[in-house]
Amino acid sequence: MTEIIGELRGEVATALGTTPDQVDTGADLTDLGLDSVRLMGVVEGIIARGYDVDYVDLAEDPRLDAWGALLEG
């Protein structure tokens, strides 16, 4: 797992009120309970880390693996 995916996993876990090990990086995060409001919070955290990303970028494919590829690309 890459560093950014690990960080995102922690942030998503916090948003969902769970632990990082309970967030599968290949799972559709909406199926795990990540709604639009929580996703906005995650987007704000990613932007605060210096990444140029917006809500639509992440909502198109709500899987941590996809987000990692997008941010590392």
LUMVEX-639659 format. One record per atom (N, C-alpha, C): x, y, z; residue in three letters; residue number from 1. Coordinates in Angstrom, 1 decimal, padded with zeros to 4 digits, always signed. Layout:
east / north / up / resn / resi
X / Y / Z / ALA / NUM
...
***
This chain:
east / north / up / resn / resi
+000.8 / -001.2 / +000.0 / MET / 1
+000.0 / +000.0 / +000.0 / MET / 1
+000.9 / +001.2 / +000.0 / MET / 1
+000.5 / +002.2 / -000.8 / THR / 2
+001.3 / +003.4 / -000.9 / THR / 2
+001.0 / +004.3 / +000.3 / THR / 2
+001.9 / +005.3 / +000.5 / GLU / 3
+001.7 / +006.2 / +001.6 / GLU / 3
+000.4 / +007.0 / +001.5 / GLU / 3
+000.1 / +007.5 / +000.3 / ILE / 4
-001.1 / +008.3 / +000.1 / ILE / 4
-002.3 / +007.5 / +000.4 / ILE / 4
-002.3 / +006.2 / -000.1 / ILE / 5
-003.5 / +005.4 / +000.2 / ILE / 5
-003.6 / +005.1 / +001.7 / ILE / 5
-002.6 / +004.9 / +002.4 / GLY / 6
-002.6 / +004.7 / +003.8 / GLY / 6
-003.2 / +006.0 / +004.5 / GLY / 6
-002.8 / +007.1 / +004.1 / GLU / 7
-003.3 / +008.4 / +004.7 / GLU / 7
-004.8 / +008.5 / +004.4 / GLU / 7
-005.2 / +008.3 / +003.1 / LEU / 8
-006.6 / +008.3 / +002.7 / LEU / 8
-007.4 / +007.3 / +003.5 / LEU / 8
-006.9 / +006.2 / +003.7 / ARG / 9
-007.6 / +005.1 / +004.4 / ARG / 9
-007.9 / +005.6 / +005.8 / ARG / 9
-006.9 / +006.2 / +006.5 / GLY / 10
-007.1 / +006.8 / +007.8 / GLY / 10
-008.2 / +007.9 / +007.8 / GLY / 10
-008.1 / +008.7 / +006.8 / GLU / 11
-009.1 / +009.8 / +006.8 / GLU / 11
-010.5 / +009.3 / +006.5 / GLU / 11
-010.6 / +008.4 / +005.6 / VAL / 12
-011.9 / +007.8 / +005.4 / VAL / 12
-012.4 / +007.1 / +006.6 / VAL / 12
-011.6 / +006.3 / +007.3 / ALA / 13
-012.0 / +005.6 / +008.5 / ALA / 13
-012.5 / +006.6 / +009.5 / ALA / 13
-011.8 / +007.7 / +009.7 / THR / 14
-012.3 / +008.7 / +010.6 / THR / 14
-013.7 / +009.3 / +010.2 / THR / 14
-013.9 / +009.5 / +008.9 / ALA / 15
-015.1 / +010.0 / +008.4 / ALA / 15
-016.3 / +009.0 / +008.7 / ALA / 15
-015.9 / +007.7 / +008.6 / LEU / 16
-016.9 / +006.7 / +008.8 / LEU / 16
-017.1 / +006.2 / +010.2 / LEU / 16
-016.2 / +006.7 / +011.1 / GLY / 17
-016.3 / +006.3 / +012.5 / GLY / 17
-015.8 / +004.9 / +012.7 / GLY / 17
-014.8 / +004.5 / +012.0 / THR / 18
-014.3 / +003.1 / +012.0 / THR / 18
-012.8 / +003.1 / +012.1 / THR / 18
-012.2 / +002.0 / +012.0 / THR / 19
-010.7 / +001.9 / +012.0 / THR / 19
-010.2 / +001.7 / +010.6 / THR / 19
-009.0 / +002.1 / +010.3 / PRO / 20
-008.4 / +002.0 / +008.9 / PRO / 20
-008.4 / +000.6 / +008.4 / PRO / 20
-008.2 / -000.4 / +009.3 / ASP / 21
-008.1 / -001.8 / +008.9 / ASP / 21
-009.5 / -002.3 / +008.4 / ASP / 21
-010.5 / -001.6 / +008.7 / GLN / 22
-011.9 / -002.0 / +008.3 / GLN / 22
-012.3 / -001.4 / +007.0 / GLN / 22
-011.4 / -000.6 / +006.4 / VAL / 23
-011.7 / +000.1 / +005.1 / VAL / 23
-010.9 / -000.6 / +004.0 / VAL / 23
-011.6 / -001.4 / +003.2 / ASP / 24
-010.9 / -002.1 / +002.1 / ASP / 24
-010.6 / -001.1 / +001.0 / ASP / 24
-009.3 / -001.1 / +000.5 / THR / 25
-008.9 / -000.1 / -000.5 / THR / 25
-009.6 / -000.4 / -001.8 / THR / 25
-010.1 / -001.5 / -002.1 / GLY / 26
-010.8 / -001.8 / -003.3 / GLY / 26
-012.3 / -001.7 / -003.3 / GLY / 26
-012.8 / -001.4 / -002.1 / ALA / 27
-014.3 / -001.4 / -001.9 / ALA / 27
-014.8 / +000.0 / -002.4 / ALA / 27
-016.0 / -000.1 / -002.9 / ASP / 28
-016.8 / +001.2 / -003.2 / ASP / 28
-017.1 / +001.8 / -001.9 / ASP / 28
-016.5 / +003.0 / -001.6 / LEU / 29
-016.7 / +003.6 / -000.3 / LEU / 29
-018.1 / +004.1 / +000.0 / LEU / 29
-018.9 / +004.3 / -001.1 / THR / 30
-020.3 / +004.6 / -000.8 / THR / 30
-021.0 / +003.4 / -000.2 / THR / 30
-020.6 / +002.2 / -000.6 / ASP / 31
-021.2 / +001.0 / +000.0 / ASP / 31
-020.9 / +000.9 / +001.5 / ASP / 31
-019.7 / +001.5 / +001.9 / LEU / 32
-019.3 / +001.5 / +003.3 / LEU / 32
-019.9 / +002.6 / +004.1 / LEU / 32
-020.7 / +003.5 / +003.4 / GLY / 33
-021.3 / +004.6 / +004.1 / GLY / 33
-020.8 / +006.0 / +003.9 / GLY / 33
-019.8 / +006.1 / +003.0 / LEU / 34
-019.3 / +007.4 / +002.7 / LEU / 34
-020.2 / +008.2 / +001.8 / LEU / 34
-021.0 / +009.1 / +002.4 / ASP / 35
-021.9 / +009.9 / +001.7 / ASP / 35
-021.3 / +011.2 / +001.2 / ASP / 35
-022.1 / +012.0 / +000.5 / SER / 36
-021.5 / +013.2 / -000.1 / SER / 36
-021.0 / +014.2 / +000.9 / SER / 36
-021.6 / +014.3 / +002.0 / VAL / 37
-021.1 / +015.3 / +003.0 / VAL / 37
-019.7 / +014.8 / +003.6 / VAL / 37
-019.6 / +013.5 / +003.9 / ARG / 38
-018.4 / +013.0 / +004.4 / ARG / 38
-017.3 / +013.1 / +003.3 / ARG / 38
-017.7 / +012.8 / +002.0 / LEU / 39
-016.7 / +012.9 / +001.0 / LEU / 39
-016.2 / +014.3 / +000.8 / LEU / 39
-017.0 / +015.3 / +001.0 / MET / 40
-016.5 / +016.7 / +001.0 / MET / 40
-015.4 / +016.9 / +002.0 / MET / 40
-015.6 / +016.4 / +003.2 / GLY / 41
-014.6 / +016.5 / +004.3 / GLY / 41
-013.3 / +015.8 / +003.9 / GLY / 41
-013.4 / +014.7 / +003.3 / VAL / 42
-012.2 / +014.0 / +002.8 / VAL / 42
-011.5 / +014.8 / +001.7 / VAL / 42
-012.3 / +015.3 / +000.8 / VAL / 43
-011.7 / +016.2 / -000.3 / VAL / 43
-011.0 / +017.4 / +000.3 / VAL / 43
-011.5 / +018.0 / +001.3 / GLU / 44
-010.9 / +019.1 / +002.0 / GLU / 44
-009.6 / +018.7 / +002.6 / GLU / 44
-009.5 / +017.5 / +003.2 / GLY / 45
-008.3 / +017.0 / +003.8 / GLY / 45
-007.2 / +016.8 / +002.8 / GLY / 45
-007.6 / +016.2 / +001.6 / ILE / 46
-006.7 / +016.0 / +000.5 / ILE / 46
-006.1 / +017.3 / +000.0 / ILE / 46
-007.0 / +018.2 / -000.2 / ILE / 47
-006.6 / +019.5 / -000.7 / ILE / 47
-005.6 / +020.2 / +000.3 / ILE / 47
-005.9 / +020.0 / +001.6 / ALA / 48
-005.0 / +020.6 / +002.6 / ALA / 48
-003.6 / +020.0 / +002.6 / ALA / 48
-003.5 / +018.8 / +002.1 / ARG / 49
-002.2 / +018.1 / +001.9 / ARG / 49
-001.5 / +018.6 / +000.7 / ARG / 49
-002.1 / +019.4 / -000.1 / GLY / 50
-001.4 / +020.0 / -001.3 / GLY / 50
-001.8 / +019.4 / -002.6 / GLY / 50
-002.7 / +018.5 / -002.6 / TYR / 51
-003.1 / +017.8 / -003.9 / TYR / 51
-004.2 / +018.7 / -004.6 / TYR / 51
-004.1 / +018.7 / -005.9 / ASP / 52
-005.1 / +019.4 / -006.8 / ASP / 52
-006.1 / +018.4 / -007.2 / ASP / 52
-007.2 / +018.4 / -006.5 / VAL / 53
-008.3 / +017.4 / -006.7 / VAL / 53
-009.6 / +018.1 / -006.3 / VAL / 53
-010.7 / +017.6 / -006.9 / ASP / 54
-012.0 / +018.2 / -006.5 / ASP / 54
-013.0 / +017.0 / -006.2 / ASP / 54
-014.1 / +017.4 / -005.8 / TYR / 55
-015.1 / +016.4 / -005.4 / TYR / 55
-015.5 / +015.4 / -006.5 / TYR / 55
-015.7 / +016.0 / -007.7 / VAL / 56
-016.0 / +015.1 / -008.9 / VAL / 56
-015.0 / +014.1 / -009.2 / VAL / 56
-013.7 / +014.5 / -009.1 / ASP / 57
-012.6 / +013.6 / -009.3 / ASP / 57
-012.7 / +012.3 / -008.5 / ASP / 57
-013.1 / +012.5 / -007.2 / LEU / 58
-013.1 / +011.4 / -006.3 / LEU / 58
-014.5 / +010.6 / -006.4 / LEU / 58
-015.5 / +011.4 / -006.6 / ALA / 59
-016.9 / +010.8 / -006.7 / ALA / 59
-017.0 / +009.9 / -007.9 / ALA / 59
-016.3 / +010.1 / -009.0 / GLU / 60
-016.4 / +009.3 / -010.2 / GLU / 60
-016.0 / +007.8 / -009.9 / GLU / 60
-015.1 / +007.6 / -009.1 / ASP / 61
-014.7 / +006.2 / -008.7 / ASP / 61
-014.3 / +006.2 / -007.3 / ASP / 61
-015.3 / +005.9 / -006.4 / PRO / 62
-015.1 / +006.1 / -004.9 / PRO / 62
-014.4 / +004.8 / -004.3 / PRO / 62
-013.2 / +004.5 / -004.8 / ARG / 63
-012.4 / +003.5 / -004.2 / ARG / 63
-011.0 / +004.1 / -003.9 / ARG / 63
-010.5 / +003.7 / -002.8 / LEU / 64
-009.2 / +004.2 / -002.4 / LEU / 64
-008.1 / +003.9 / -003.4 / LEU / 64
-008.1 / +002.7 / -004.0 / ASP / 65
-007.1 / +002.4 / -005.0 / ASP / 65
-007.2 / +003.3 / -006.2 / ASP / 65
-008.4 / +003.7 / -006.6 / ALA / 66
-008.5 / +004.6 / -007.7 / ALA / 66
-008.1 / +006.0 / -007.3 / ALA / 66
-008.4 / +006.4 / -006.1 / TRP / 67
-007.9 / +007.7 / -005.6 / TRP / 67
-006.4 / +007.8 / -005.6 / TRP / 67
-005.8 / +006.7 / -005.1 / GLY / 68
-004.3 / +006.7 / -005.0 / GLY / 68
-003.7 / +006.9 / -006.4 / GLY / 68
-004.3 / +006.1 / -007.4 / ALA / 69
-003.8 / +006.2 / -008.7 / ALA / 69
-003.9 / +007.6 / -009.3 / ALA / 69
-005.0 / +008.3 / -009.0 / LEU / 70
-005.3 / +009.6 / -009.5 / LEU / 70
-004.3 / +010.6 / -008.8 / LEU / 70
-004.1 / +010.5 / -007.6 / LEU / 71
-003.2 / +011.5 / -006.8 / LEU / 71
-001.8 / +011.2 / -007.1 / LEU / 71
-001.4 / +010.0 / -007.4 / GLU / 72
+000.0 / +009.7 / -007.7 / GLU / 72
+000.3 / +009.9 / -009.2 / GLU / 72
-000.7 / +010.0 / -010.0 / GLY / 73
-000.5 / +010.2 / -011.4 / GLY / 73
-000.2 / +011.5 / -011.8 / GLY / 73
***
